[in-house]
Amino acid sequence: MDIETGQAERQDIRPTLTPDLIVKNFAVATALLSLAIAAISSAFMFGYFAAFDNVSSYHLTQFLQYSDVLQFAFNISQQMFLIFCGFGLLTAELSRRLNQPLAPIDAQTIVTAIITPLAVWFMLAANKYELSSAFIFFVGMIILIPVISLNMARPQHALHLHRLIPSLCFFLLGFAFLGLYFGGAARNQRHFSVLLNGESQPRTLHLITSLSRGYLFFDAGNQHIIFVPDKEVKMIDHEPQH
């Protein structure tokens, strides 16, 4: 009996993150939110860079500053908003079905069945239905939606760290795949005519993203990512695709 009591006590003292603890500690909540944004942005950024140059993607992330990560998070906020709107209902519906598999069909179920196919079609149409891009996109969503749904469906309100860490790893992996998907779309669409200091003629470059200190371009000629400081750029003009 004593042994069982001791084991129960040891299980009760495992560290947990409860909503009440976060609300009562605003500084902790702010730090966790900043950390979550930085982690998601970094994972998305790694996949995004890999779509342009998979060799340089890891080395590029080592040279970025924290302000660059936050600015990149702001740049991808539109994509994240579209994903949340398109697949948030599916995630909520799946988490509810995990708790109540035989729950009756209601308005949420019907709206989810309508919105989800439209969201999938929109994402694929935006990338011109390329098979490789569709595969990358579905892998990312197949990772993200079940992981989020399973964590939402847990009956206990506390998040045990030994369960949170594996979920976080899969969560970041899913965002890396989404970054790879959106990076591929940007590589095919974001063509710009760029004139740099010391050059007499503009050249066609792919704009990867803007950073706090300059721009990241992809030069299709040598298949390499280049960083150009703000002061070195004389002109950036959109070049329509023909």
N, C-alpha and C positions, 0 to 999 in steps of 0.2 A: 504494500500500500504506500509506504514511504517513498519507494523508488518511483512509483507512478506519479505521486504528487510532485516529486522533484523534477521529473521530466516535464510535467505540465507547467511548472513554474518557469523552467528554462525556455519552454516554447513561448510563454507569455511575455518574456522580456526581449524578444527579438525586435529589432528596430523597425518602426513603422512610420509612414508619413500619412497623417490623418488630415482631412479638410480643416478641422478645428485648429490644429497646430499651425497650419499655413495661414489661416485667417488672423490668428492672434499674433503672428509674427510677420508683419508686413515686409520687413527687410528681407526675411527669408523667402517670402513669396516673390518679391521683386527679383532677387538673385536667381531663384529657380526659373522664373520666366525668361530672364536674360540668357541663362544657360541653355534653356530649351530652344530659344530662337537661334542662338549661335550654333548649337549642335545640328538643328535641322538645316540651317543655311549652309553649314560646312559640308554636310552629307550631300545635299542637293548640288552644291558647288563642285564637289569632287566628281560627281557623275556628269554634270554639265560640261566641265572642262575636258573630261575623258571623251566626250562626243567629238571634240575638235582634235585633240592630240592625247591619246591614252598614255603616251610615254611621259609627257610633261605635266600631266594633271596633278600628280602627287607632289612634285617639286614646286608647282605654282602655289599650292595651298600653304606651303611652309613660308613663303615670302609675304603672305597677306597679313595685314594688320587687323585688329579687332574692328576698327571702323569700316574696313573693306567688307568684312563679313556681314555687319549690320546693314551696310548700304546694299549689298547683294540681296539680303533678305527683303529689303524694301523693293528692290527691282523685281523680285519673283512673287511679290504679294498678289499680283493679278492672277498668276497661274494657280497659286494656292487657294485663292478665293473661288476660282472656277472649279477646282477639285473638291473643295468643301461643299459648294452648292450642289455639284453634280452627284457626289457619292456620300454626302453626309446622311441623307435619308436611308440609303442602303445600309450604312454602318449601324444606324440606330435601329432599323428594322431587324437586322441580323442579330444584334445584341439582345433585342427583345425576344426573338425566336429561340435564342439559346436558353433564356430563362423560362419561356413558356412556348414550347414547340407547337402546341395545339391552340395557340391564341387565335381568336376569330379574325377574319379578314375585315379590316376597317379602312378608314380614309387614308391613314398613313401607308398601309400596304398597297392600296390602289395607286396613290401618288408615286410611291417608290417604283412600282412596276412601269409607270409611264416615264418618269424622269431618268431612271438609270439607262435604258436603251438610248435615249436622246443624248445623254452625256457621253456615252461611249461613242456614238456616231459623231458628235461634235469634235471629240478629241482625235479620232481617226481622220476625219475630214480635214482638220487643221493641218495634219501632217501628210495629206495626200494619199492616205490608205496604204502606205508602204508596209509590207509584211514584217520586215525586221523591226520597224518602229512600233508597230502594233504589238509585237511580241514583248518588246521591252516595257511598253506601257502596261500590258496586262500582268506581267511579272511583278511590277511595282505595286499595282493595286491589289493583286492576290496576296501579297505580303502584308500591306498596310491594313486593308479592311478587316481580315480575320483577327489580326493582332489587336487592333483598337476595339473591335467588337467583343473579343474575349475578356479584355480588361474592363470594359463597361458592364459586362454581364456578371462579373463576380459578385456574389451576395455580400461579402464583407466590404465595408467602406474604407478600411485601412489598406494601404498599398505596401505589402511586405517587400523589402529590398531584394530578397532572394528571388522574387517573382518579377520585380520591376526591371532588373538588369537584363535578363534575356529578352523581355519585351522591348526594351529600349534598343537593343542591338538589332532586332528585326525591324523595328520602326525606322532606324537610321538607314538600314539597308534598303528598305522600300523607297525612301526619299532619294537615295543615290540612284536607283533605277529610274525614278521619275526625272531626276536631273539629266540622266543620260538621254531620256526620251525628248525632253524639251531642248536640250543642247543640240540634238540631231535636227530638230525643226528649225532652230535658229541658224544652224550652219547652212541649211538649204535656202533660207529666206532673207537673212539680214546681210545683204550686200551693200556696201557703201563705197563711195568714191572719196578717198582720203588724200589730202595734200599735207605733207610734212615739211618742216623747216629743212632747207638745203636741197629740196627737190623742186624741179621745174614743172613736172607733170604729176597730176594725181594718179593714184593706183587703186585698183579694186581690192578691198579687204573685207573680211567678215568681222563685224563687230560682235565680240563675245559678251562683254559687259563693260559698264563704266565703273571706275573705282574712285576712291576719294582723292587719289593723286594722279589719275590719268585714265587711260583706256587699255583694254585688252583686245587685240585684234588677232585674227587668224589669217595668215598669208597662204592662200591656196597654192601659190607658186612653189614654195619650198616646204609646204605642209608643216608649218611651225607656228606656235603662238608667240606673239611679241607684245611687250608692254611699252606703251608710248606715254610719257608724261604730258600733262595738259599743255605746258609751254611749248612743246614740240609739234603740236597740231595746229596747222593754219586753217584747215577747212575739212569739214565732214559733210558730205552731200549724199543724199540717198540716191542710189543707182537702181532704177527699175529693172527687174528681170525681163529679158526678152525671150 
